[in-house]
């Protein structure tokens, strides 16, 4: 691994450290890690558990199904990963959190790193969320078995935006959600595929007309496929 004095530092608090780096160890993210552009610090929550069996959870106060992560156990893991002088945001992957979008991804990519707590069971004691200033983040309106898959998705989106990760610095500027719209269609050789041709304008060499066509198609596709996004775009322009 190449030495980098200021890698993007990720502290991952999880019951299943063996799930990482997972897909982040391959392709673009994996090469960036080998270059020292980001660093992963795994913190096994079970190491901070109580008693002989390293218990990390308990029954919910007031009754109900499932178990809840204990605040003292989780707080100890967070304090181990992040001291009082650490400026990195502390994130809790949670279905009730802020819905992740590209704007927030770009904000996080500007940080020196992140501390991520992967929730499990029914949830996390509310007091540790408040006392350790955890920012709850959701990757969608559905429920996963734990925060680890969500953390991998979050980090994949962040890492690709780190300086030096993408070979072409312009690559990330014209993609879905970067401008509030979905991405325009893409084509490549062969020119004819099963009777369908590449649009003539893309072969014209007129880059101004090509850019205009791409912008128009981007707006059209957003209107057709994601009317919710299109309505927000319409509100901004009005």
Order of alpha helices (4+ residues) and beta strands (2+ residues): beta-alpha-beta-beta-beta-alpha-beta-alpha-beta-beta-alpha-beta-alpha-beta-beta-alpha-alpha
